[in-house]
């Protein structure tokens, strides 16, 4: 049975975060434009995206601000919201530094791969320690379709957390490449976590509700044609949120289901890079499996519009969410 208090605990933070995100965007975007915090498109990317150069970047600050303020307010009721806020802020900060370097240096690359990886591992490690020693939350993971069965990894729980966190965050980052795509997909994923939390009478539904509201406000400005991009500031923060909310609810094994699109984007990149290197070594000429990766670019070069790609990926996430609901009961 769903109680009114469960609904209220979800809807109020959603509305508050939506309001903060919407209002913040109204003032932030003109400032980003004035400060010339602009997108620099990669030359090797789709040619249709070159026209996006000059669009304000780092709009993820809207999402982070709305989620953090709302999360801290409702964390008074349930301290388990705090580690979710930490993960969102932590990875958002890494993305902010990455975007800041891109903007100041006016290039498409920011932090080096090693630097990003080091920061991501450190944040994930601290998050795991917070869960264990501050929130006293076990790193045990509920097994999909396991009828309540739990996977206990013991000492391997922390390394597993770091691997899952880094993989998820980078998969989320790869999904950010089309107007409204990452935001729409993550809204669908966040709603799935919200539904599960409400059905379980879990107060962390306030966190997922807040993220849903923050993203809805952001999409007002990010839907095609985008007036602002979230940048790595936003995409890494969203990855951190997904990992944070999943672990607090002991559902990290559900991330490949709920976040199937993140997984798809990552796998297509790995296949493309791996096959290109193999064929270049074997035949002297690199060959490709896809027109371009991540996979949303493959569809774009196949004639798909950005709106159609976003609609498809969001629909897939919704269906994957329905599967995850069956997998948990």
Backbone torsions as a table, in degrees:
resi	resn	phi	psi	omega
1	UNK	NA	136.8	178.5
2	UNK	-97.2	128.6	-179.0
3	UNK	-96.9	157.1	-179.5
4	UNK	-60.2	-35.9	-179.7
5	UNK	-63.0	-34.0	177.8
6	UNK	-65.4	-43.3	179.5
7	UNK	-65.4	-44.7	-179.1
8	UNK	-62.6	-39.5	-179.1
9	UNK	-67.9	-16.0	179.5
10	UNK	-101.2	-43.6	-175.3
11	UNK	-70.6	-41.9	-178.7
12	UNK	-59.8	-50.4	177.2
13	UNK	-64.3	-31.3	178.0
14	UNK	-64.0	-45.7	179.9
15	UNK	-66.6	-41.9	-179.6
16	UNK	-64.0	-46.5	-179.4
17	UNK	-65.1	-38.1	177.5
18	UNK	-60.8	-44.8	-179.1
19	UNK	-64.3	-45.0	-179.0
20	UNK	-64.2	-44.3	-179.5
21	UNK	-63.0	-44.4	-179.2
22	UNK	-63.9	-46.9	-179.2
23	UNK	-67.8	-41.6	179.4
24	UNK	-59.9	-42.0	179.8
25	UNK	-61.7	-36.9	-179.3
26	UNK	-59.8	-35.7	-178.6
27	UNK	-96.6	-31.5	-175.1
28	UNK	-72.7	-45.0	-174.6
29	UNK	-58.5	-45.5	176.5
30	UNK	-61.1	-34.5	179.0
31	UNK	-68.9	-41.2	177.5
32	UNK	-61.9	-38.7	179.6
33	UNK	-68.2	-40.7	-179.4
34	UNK	-65.8	-38.6	-179.7
35	UNK	-82.3	-0.2	-179.6
36	UNK	59.8	38.9	173.7
37	UNK	-83.8	87.0	-168.3
38	UNK	-119.4	157.2	177.7
39	UNK	-73.3	137.4	173.0
40	UNK	-117.2	108.4	-176.5
41	UNK	-77.1	144.9	176.6
42	UNK	-71.2	137.1	-179.4
43	UNK	-64.9	-27.9	-178.5
44	UNK	-86.3	-0.4	178.8
45	UNK	-78.6	-180.0	178.3
46	UNK	-56.0	135.3	-178.0
47	UNK	-61.8	-28.8	-179.8
48	UNK	-65.7	-18.7	-177.8
49	UNK	-86.5	-11.5	-178.6
50	UNK	-62.1	-27.7	178.6
51	UNK	-71.0	-11.2	179.7
52	UNK	-82.1	-13.9	179.5
53	UNK	-57.2	134.2	-178.6
54	UNK	101.6	-14.0	176.7
55	UNK	-70.1	134.1	179.8
56	UNK	-52.8	139.7	-178.7
57	UNK	-115.8	178.9	178.7
58	UNK	66.7	25.4	176.1
59	UNK	-66.6	-10.9	176.8
60	UNK	-60.0	-17.9	176.6
61	UNK	-60.0	-31.6	177.4
62	UNK	-62.8	-46.3	-178.5
63	UNK	-64.5	-47.1	-177.9
64	UNK	-62.6	-44.3	-179.0
65	UNK	-61.8	-48.0	-178.2
66	UNK	-64.2	-43.9	-177.8
67	UNK	-69.6	-42.7	-177.0
68	UNK	-64.7	-48.5	179.9
69	UNK	-59.9	-48.2	-179.2
70	UNK	-65.7	-42.9	-179.6
71	UNK	-61.1	-43.7	179.9
72	UNK	-65.3	-35.5	178.3
73	UNK	-64.0	-46.8	-175.8
74	UNK	-85.0	-9.3	176.0
75	UNK	-68.9	-17.6	176.3
76	UNK	-60.5	-32.1	-179.3
77	UNK	-83.1	-32.1	-178.6
78	UNK	-149.1	112.1	-176.5
79	UNK	-66.2	-13.8	179.6
80	UNK	-67.9	-12.7	177.5
81	UNK	-74.3	-27.8	-176.1
82	UNK	-59.6	-46.5	178.5
83	UNK	-63.9	-27.5	176.7
84	UNK	-68.9	-41.4	176.8
85	UNK	-63.4	-41.5	179.4
86	UNK	-59.4	-46.6	-179.0
87	UNK	-64.4	-41.1	179.5
88	UNK	-64.4	-46.9	179.4
89	UNK	-66.6	-43.9	-176.8
90	UNK	-59.8	-51.5	-179.4
91	UNK	-72.3	-30.4	175.6
92	UNK	-63.3	-36.0	178.5
93	UNK	-66.2	-40.6	176.7
94	UNK	-60.6	-44.1	178.9
95	UNK	-64.4	-37.2	179.3
96	UNK	-62.7	-45.9	178.8
97	UNK	-61.5	-41.5	178.9
98	UNK	-61.5	-47.4	179.4
99	UNK	-65.3	-38.9	-178.5
100	UNK	-61.6	-41.0	178.1
101	UNK	-64.5	-42.7	179.3
102	UNK	-60.4	-42.6	-177.2
103	UNK	-69.2	-48.0	-177.1
104	UNK	-69.7	-34.0	179.7
105	UNK	-90.7	-7.7	-179.5
106	UNK	52.9	54.4	178.6
107	UNK	-140.8	168.5	-176.4
108	UNK	-88.5	-6.1	179.7
109	UNK	-117.0	137.2	-179.6
110	UNK	-110.4	-107.8	176.9
111	UNK	-63.3	151.8	175.9
112	UNK	-74.1	163.1	179.5
113	UNK	-58.2	-43.2	-179.1
114	UNK	-64.1	-41.0	179.8
115	UNK	-64.1	-45.7	178.0
116	UNK	-59.8	-46.2	-177.5
117	UNK	-62.5	-42.1	-179.3
118	UNK	-62.3	-46.0	179.8
119	UNK	-64.7	-41.2	-178.2
120	UNK	-66.0	-40.4	178.6
121	UNK	-65.5	-42.3	-179.5
122	UNK	-62.8	-46.7	-179.2
123	UNK	-63.5	-41.7	180.0
124	UNK	-63.9	-40.4	179.0
125	UNK	-63.3	-46.5	179.6
126	UNK	-63.2	-39.9	178.3
127	UNK	-59.3	-45.8	179.7
128	UNK	-61.0	-41.7	179.7
129	UNK	-66.9	-36.5	177.1
130	UNK	-63.1	-44.7	179.4
131	UNK	-58.9	-46.1	-174.0
132	UNK	-72.6	-49.2	-169.8
133	UNK	-96.8	-24.5	-179.8
134	UNK	-98.1	-50.3	-178.0
135	UNK	-91.3	-11.6	-178.9
136	UNK	55.3	44.6	177.7
137	UNK	-103.0	127.5	-179.5
138	UNK	-70.1	149.3	176.0
139	UNK	-87.3	8.0	174.9
140	UNK	-61.9	147.6	-174.8
141	UNK	-123.1	129.6	176.7
142	UNK	-67.5	133.6	-177.4
143	UNK	-89.0	125.1	177.9
144	UNK	-57.2	135.3	-179.7
145	UNK	61.6	17.4	-178.4
146	UNK	-93.4	4.4	179.1
147	UNK	52.8	49.1	176.9
148	UNK	91.6	-4.9	179.5
149	UNK	-66.1	146.4	-176.6
150	UNK	-123.5	139.6	177.2
151	UNK	-93.6	119.7	179.5
152	UNK	-110.1	117.3	-176.4
153	UNK	-102.2	-4.8	179.8
154	UNK	60.2	-127.4	-179.0
155	UNK	-66.5	-18.6	179.7
156	UNK	-83.2	-2.7	-178.9
157	UNK	-62.3	-41.5	-178.2
158	UNK	-70.3	-46.2	175.0
159	UNK	-60.0	-36.4	178.5
160	UNK	-64.5	-40.1	178.6
161	UNK	-60.8	-45.5	-179.2
162	UNK	-61.6	-44.3	179.2
163	UNK	-62.2	-47.2	-179.0
164	UNK	-63.2	-40.9	-178.7
165	UNK	-64.8	-50.0	-178.5
166	UNK	-63.0	-42.2	180.0
167	UNK	-64.9	-44.0	-178.2
168	UNK	-67.2	-45.2	-178.3
169	UNK	-62.3	-42.2	179.8
170	UNK	-72.2	-30.7	174.6
171	UNK	-66.4	-39.5	177.1
172	UNK	-64.9	-40.9	179.5
173	UNK	-61.0	-40.5	-179.8
174	UNK	-67.2	-25.7	-178.4
175	UNK	-74.0	-16.2	179.9
176	UNK	-86.2	97.2	-179.5
177	UNK	-160.4	-2.3	179.5
178	UNK	-135.1	142.9	-178.0
179	UNK	-51.6	122.4	175.5
180	UNK	77.8	-2.9	-172.6
181	UNK	-68.2	-59.9	-176.0
182	UNK	-62.3	-39.7	179.0
183	UNK	-63.7	-44.5	-178.2
184	UNK	-67.3	-43.6	179.7
185	UNK	-63.7	-40.9	-178.3
186	UNK	-72.9	-29.5	173.5
187	UNK	-60.9	-46.6	179.5
188	UNK	-61.4	-43.1	179.6
189	UNK	-65.3	-42.4	-179.1
190	UNK	-64.4	-37.1	178.3
191	UNK	-65.1	-34.5	178.2
192	UNK	-64.4	-46.9	177.3
193	UNK	-61.6	-36.1	179.0
194	UNK	-63.7	-45.6	180.0
195	UNK	-60.9	-46.0	179.5
196	UNK	-61.4	-44.4	-178.7
197	UNK	-63.8	-42.1	179.9
198	UNK	-64.4	-43.8	-179.8
199	UNK	-65.3	-26.7	178.5
200	UNK	-93.1	2.5	-176.6
201	UNK	56.5	41.3	-178.2
202	UNK	-98.5	123.9	-176.2
203	UNK	-67.3	-12.8	178.3
204	UNK	-69.9	-3.1	173.4
205	UNK	-60.4	-21.7	177.0
206	UNK	-64.6	-36.2	-179.9
207	UNK	-70.3	-47.9	179.8
208	UNK	-68.3	-33.6	176.3
209	UNK	-65.6	-40.8	178.9
210	UNK	-63.3	-42.4	179.6
211	UNK	-65.9	-38.9	177.8
212	UNK	-59.9	-46.1	179.5
213	UNK	-64.3	-42.5	-179.8
214	UNK	-61.5	-40.1	-179.6
215	UNK	-72.1	-35.4	177.1
216	UNK	-62.3	-41.6	177.3
217	UNK	-65.0	-39.5	179.9
218	UNK	-65.8	-38.1	-177.4
219	UNK	-65.9	-19.1	175.0
220	UNK	-57.7	-34.4	-177.7
221	UNK	-102.9	-17.0	-173.8
222	UNK	-103.3	-14.3	178.5
223	UNK	-64.3	152.6	-176.3
224	UNK	-59.8	133.1	-7.7
225	UNK	-81.2	129.7	-171.8
226	UNK	-67.1	135.6	174.3
227	UNK	-93.3	-14.2	178.3
228	UNK	-156.8	149.8	175.8
229	UNK	-108.2	149.9	179.7
230	UNK	-74.6	-26.6	-178.2
231	UNK	66.5	-177.1	176.2
232	UNK	-65.5	-24.2	176.1
233	UNK	-54.4	-43.8	-178.3
234	UNK	-84.8	-45.9	-174.0
235	UNK	-66.3	-39.2	177.7
236	UNK	-69.8	-35.8	177.2
237	UNK	-62.9	-41.0	180.0
238	UNK	-65.7	-38.9	176.2
239	UNK	-62.4	-41.9	177.7
240	UNK	-62.2	-39.2	178.0
241	UNK	-62.9	-46.9	-178.7
242	UNK	-58.0	-45.4	179.2
243	UNK	-65.9	-43.7	-178.3
244	UNK	-60.9	-50.4	-177.5
245	UNK	-67.8	-35.6	179.8
246	UNK	-65.4	-44.1	-178.3
247	UNK	-71.7	-36.7	178.1
248	UNK	-63.0	-31.4	179.4
249	UNK	-95.7	4.6	-178.8
250	UNK	59.6	40.0	-178.1
251	UNK	-121.3	29.6	-179.0
252	UNK	-61.5	-27.6	178.5
253	UNK	-71.6	-10.6	177.9
254	UNK	-89.8	-9.4	-178.8
255	UNK	-60.1	-42.5	178.2
256	UNK	-63.3	-22.6	178.2
257	UNK	-84.6	-58.9	-179.3
258	UNK	-63.1	-41.2	-179.5
259	UNK	-98.8	40.7	-178.1
260	UNK	-55.4	-37.2	-179.0
261	UNK	-64.5	-40.3	177.0
262	UNK	-59.6	-42.2	179.8
263	UNK	-64.9	-44.9	-180.0
264	UNK	-58.7	-46.0	-178.9
265	UNK	-61.5	-42.3	-179.0
266	UNK	-67.2	-45.4	-177.4
267	UNK	-63.7	-40.5	-179.9
268	UNK	-64.3	-36.2	177.2
269	UNK	-66.2	-44.2	-179.9
270	UNK	-63.5	-41.2	178.6
271	UNK	-63.9	-45.1	-178.2
272	UNK	-61.8	-49.0	-178.6
273	UNK	-66.3	-44.2	-179.3
274	UNK	-62.5	-45.8	-178.8
275	UNK	-68.3	-37.6	179.5
276	UNK	-62.7	-45.4	-179.6
277	UNK	-66.7	-40.1	-179.4
278	UNK	-64.1	-48.3	-177.7
279	UNK	-69.9	-29.7	178.1
280	UNK	-69.7	-37.9	178.8
281	UNK	-71.9	-36.6	-175.0
282	UNK	-84.7	-40.6	-174.5
283	UNK	-111.6	-6.3	-179.3
284	UNK	82.4	0.6	179.9
285	UNK	-144.0	123.8	-178.8
286	UNK	-70.9	134.5	178.5
287	UNK	-118.2	156.5	-175.6
288	UNK	-117.3	149.5	175.2
289	UNK	-90.2	-40.4	-179.4
290	UNK	-111.1	159.3	178.4
291	UNK	-60.6	-42.1	178.1
292	UNK	-165.6	148.6	176.5
293	UNK	-121.8	158.2	2.7
294	UNK	-60.5	171.7	-168.7
295	UNK	-59.0	-29.3	-179.6
296	UNK	-64.0	-29.8	176.6
297	UNK	-71.6	-32.5	176.3
298	UNK	-60.3	-43.3	179.1
299	UNK	-68.4	-40.1	179.1
300	UNK	-59.4	-46.2	-179.5
301	UNK	-70.3	-12.8	175.3
302	UNK	-90.6	5.3	175.9
303	UNK	103.6	1.0	-179.9
304	UNK	-76.6	140.6	175.5
305	UNK	-79.6	160.4	179.6
306	UNK	-62.1	-38.7	-179.7
307	UNK	-63.9	-40.9	-179.1
308	UNK	-67.6	-40.5	178.2
309	UNK	-62.1	-45.6	180.0
310	UNK	-61.8	-42.9	-179.8
311	UNK	-63.2	-44.0	-179.5
312	UNK	-62.7	-49.5	-176.9
313	UNK	-65.7	-35.0	177.7
314	UNK	-68.9	-40.4	178.6
315	UNK	-64.4	-41.1	178.5
316	UNK	-62.2	-41.0	179.5
317	UNK	-65.4	-37.4	178.0
318	UNK	-64.2	-42.9	178.5
319	UNK	-66.1	-42.5	177.9
320	UNK	-61.4	-35.3	177.3
321	UNK	-64.1	-40.3	178.2
322	UNK	-63.4	-39.3	177.5
323	UNK	-63.3	-40.7	-179.6
324	UNK	-64.9	-32.4	177.5
325	UNK	-65.7	-37.3	176.0
326	UNK	-70.5	-32.9	-176.2
327	UNK	-71.1	-23.3	-176.7
328	UNK	-92.6	-15.9	179.2
329	UNK	-119.7	NA	NA
